[in-house]
């Protein structure tokens, strides 16, 4: 079980991404992630890609093939940034996870990503995200 989100891959709010991350991120409601789990900035959040769609229009045949072959079901990691104000957290792709997106030309502001977030890691501690049932953020 997990937290399932579907949102635009964007460049985010920060002018400089968190250490170990790039300016490609997803947003998630604080009430579904940092608040119930009391997560801090710098937490590594692990997820699995469920779906990638064009933000506007449809995927080309070539895009769909590349996404299916190279990205679907891949494990990816994010670095969490929890803003003091506002109702959303930002999940910045790690540099390693970004390479998969970059090499397939899945770039910020052009695609929506559906991801299953399964665990959070901070200071040698790992916690499962909603281990008893799926929570779908809509």
C-alpha positions as CSV (number, residue, x, y, z in Angstrom):
1,X,0.0,0.0,0.0
2,X,1.1,3.6,-0.5
3,X,0.4,7.2,-1.3
4,X,-0.5,7.6,-4.9
5,X,-0.1,11.1,-6.5
6,X,-0.6,12.4,-10.0
7,X,0.8,15.8,-10.7
8,X,2.8,18.0,-13.2
9,X,6.5,17.4,-13.3
10,X,7.6,21.0,-12.7
11,X,10.8,23.0,-11.9
12,X,9.4,23.8,-8.4
13,X,9.4,26.7,-6.1
14,X,13.0,26.8,-5.0
15,X,15.6,28.7,-7.1
16,X,18.2,26.1,-6.0
17,X,17.1,22.5,-5.4
18,X,17.9,20.6,-2.2
19,X,21.3,19.0,-2.0
20,X,21.5,15.9,-4.1
21,X,18.5,16.9,-6.2
22,X,17.7,18.6,-9.4
23,X,15.1,21.3,-10.4
24,X,12.5,18.7,-11.4
25,X,9.8,17.9,-8.8
26,X,6.3,16.9,-7.9
27,X,4.0,18.6,-5.4
28,X,2.0,16.7,-2.8
29,X,-0.4,17.9,-0.1
30,X,1.3,18.3,3.3
31,X,-1.7,16.7,4.9
32,X,-0.8,13.4,3.0
33,X,2.9,13.3,3.6
34,X,5.0,15.6,5.9
35,X,2.3,16.2,8.4
36,X,1.1,12.7,9.3
37,X,4.6,11.3,9.2
38,X,6.3,14.4,10.7
39,X,8.9,14.4,7.9
40,X,11.7,17.0,7.7
41,X,13.5,18.7,4.8
42,X,16.0,16.3,3.3
43,X,13.9,13.1,3.8
44,X,14.4,10.7,1.0
45,X,11.0,9.5,-0.4
46,X,11.0,6.4,-2.5
47,X,8.4,5.8,-5.2
48,X,7.5,3.8,-8.2
49,X,6.4,5.2,-11.6
50,X,2.8,4.2,-12.5
51,X,2.1,6.4,-15.4
52,X,3.4,9.3,-17.5
53,X,1.2,11.5,-19.7
54,X,1.7,14.6,-21.7
55,X,0.4,17.7,-19.8
56,X,-1.2,19.0,-23.0
57,X,-2.0,16.6,-25.8
58,X,-1.3,13.0,-26.3
59,X,1.9,10.9,-26.2
60,X,3.4,10.1,-29.6
61,X,3.8,6.4,-30.4
62,X,7.6,6.8,-29.9
63,X,7.1,8.5,-26.5
64,X,4.7,5.8,-25.3
65,X,7.2,3.0,-26.3
66,X,10.1,4.7,-24.6
67,X,8.0,5.3,-21.4
68,X,6.8,1.7,-21.3
69,X,10.3,0.3,-21.9
70,X,12.4,2.6,-19.9
71,X,10.3,4.2,-17.1
72,X,7.3,2.2,-16.1
73,X,7.5,0.5,-12.7
74,X,11.0,2.0,-12.1
75,X,11.9,2.9,-8.5
76,X,12.8,6.5,-8.1
77,X,13.9,8.7,-5.2
78,X,13.0,12.2,-4.2
79,X,14.4,14.7,-1.7
80,X,11.6,16.3,0.3
81,X,11.3,20.0,0.9
82,X,8.7,21.1,3.4
83,X,8.0,24.9,3.1
84,X,7.1,26.7,6.3
85,X,4.1,28.3,4.6
86,X,1.5,26.8,2.4
87,X,-0.3,23.5,2.1
88,X,2.1,21.5,-0.2
89,X,5.4,19.7,0.1
90,X,7.8,19.5,-2.9
91,X,9.4,16.2,-3.9
92,X,12.6,17.0,-5.9
93,X,14.0,14.2,-8.0
94,X,17.4,13.0,-6.9
95,X,20.3,13.4,-9.4
96,X,20.4,9.7,-10.0
97,X,16.6,9.4,-10.6
98,X,16.7,12.5,-12.9
99,X,19.0,10.7,-15.3
100,X,16.2,8.3,-16.2
101,X,13.8,11.1,-17.0
102,X,16.4,13.3,-18.8
103,X,17.7,10.5,-21.0
104,X,14.1,9.7,-22.1
105,X,13.4,13.5,-22.7
106,X,10.7,13.6,-20.0
107,X,11.2,17.2,-19.0
108,X,9.5,19.5,-16.5
109,X,6.4,21.4,-17.4
110,X,5.6,18.9,-20.3
111,X,4.4,15.8,-18.5
112,X,2.3,14.7,-15.6
113,X,3.6,11.8,-13.5
114,X,1.6,9.3,-11.5
115,X,3.8,7.8,-8.7
116,X,3.2,5.4,-5.8
117,X,5.2,6.7,-2.8
118,X,6.1,3.7,-0.6
119,X,8.6,4.8,2.0
120,X,10.5,7.7,3.6
121,X,14.1,7.6,4.9
122,X,15.7,10.0,7.3
123,X,18.8,9.5,9.5
124,X,19.0,5.7,9.1
125,X,15.3,5.4,9.9
126,X,12.8,4.1,7.3
127,X,9.0,4.4,7.5
128,X,6.4,2.9,5.2
129,X,3.9,5.4,3.8
130,X,0.3,4.3,4.4
131,X,1.2,0.6,4.7
132,X,-2.4,-0.6,5.5
133,X,-4.2,0.9,2.4
134,X,-3.6,3.0,-0.7
135,X,-4.3,6.7,-0.3
136,X,-5.0,8.4,-3.6
137,X,-4.4,12.1,-3.9
138,X,-6.7,13.6,-6.5
